[in-house]
């Protein structure tokens, strides 16, 4: 039980949970038929492609970022390795958000 308590009391986990619920609510409120379904499908494809790029090319392109990613795979149960540091996220999302915004 302590693992659940540690997981759900983490501020990062709570933030992601709230944002996920808000996203689901907004998706339901602004559902636009096939357009919404296509957008969700495209989002899943972009995510899958991003995961592929991270695992395939990140070691060669940005070794410092990849080291943190390797630690996440070595210690998947530890919260401190579950998410990347904010400065890594800023670099990643500065490329990701404009791509998705298109």
SVG drawing of the C-alpha trace seen along z (x, -y; Angstrom):
<svg xmlns="http://www.w3.org/2000/svg" viewBox="-20 -26 46 28">
<polyline fill="none" stroke="black" stroke-width="0.4" points="0.0,0.0 2.9,-2.4 3.8,-2.4 0.3,-3.6 0.4,-6.3 3.8,-7.5 2.7,-7.5 -0.6,-9.3 0.8,-11.9 3.4,-13.0 2.6,-16.5 3.7,-15.6 1.3,-12.6 -1.5,-14.7 -0.9,-17.4 -0.9,-14.8 -4.1,-13.1 -5.9,-16.5 -4.7,-17.5 -5.8,-14.1 -9.3,-14.4 -9.5,-18.0 -8.5,-16.9 -11.0,-14.0 -13.7,-16.4 -12.9,-19.0 -12.7,-16.3 -16.2,-15.2 -17.6,-18.7 -16.2,-19.7 -16.7,-16.4 -17.0,-17.1 -17.5,-13.6 -14.9,-12.4 -12.7,-15.4 -12.2,-14.6 -11.7,-10.9 -9.1,-11.8 -7.4,-14.2 -7.2,-11.6 -5.8,-9.0 -3.3,-11.5 -2.2,-12.3 -1.6,-8.6 0.5,-8.4 2.6,-11.4 3.1,-9.9 4.2,-6.6 6.6,-8.3 8.0,-10.4 8.6,-7.3 10.4,-5.7 12.6,-8.7 13.5,-8.9 14.5,-5.2 16.2,-5.1 17.9,-8.5 18.2,-10.3 21.4,-8.5 23.2,-9.9 21.6,-13.3 21.6,-14.3 23.4,-11.8 22.8,-13.9 19.0,-13.5 19.3,-9.9 21.2,-9.1 18.2,-10.2 16.0,-8.0 18.2,-5.0 17.9,-5.6 14.1,-5.5 14.3,-2.1 16.7,-0.8 14.5,-2.0 10.9,-2.0 9.4,-1.8 11.2,-4.9 9.3,-8.2 12.5,-10.3 13.2,-8.5 9.6,-8.3 9.6,-11.8 12.3,-13.8 13.6,-17.0 11.8,-20.2 14.8,-21.5 14.7,-18.4 10.9,-18.8 11.4,-22.4 13.7,-21.3 11.5,-18.4 8.2,-20.4 9.7,-23.4 9.9,-21.0 6.8,-18.9 4.2,-21.6 4.8,-23.4 4.7,-20.1 1.3,-19.2 0.0,-22.7 0.3,-22.4"/>
</svg>
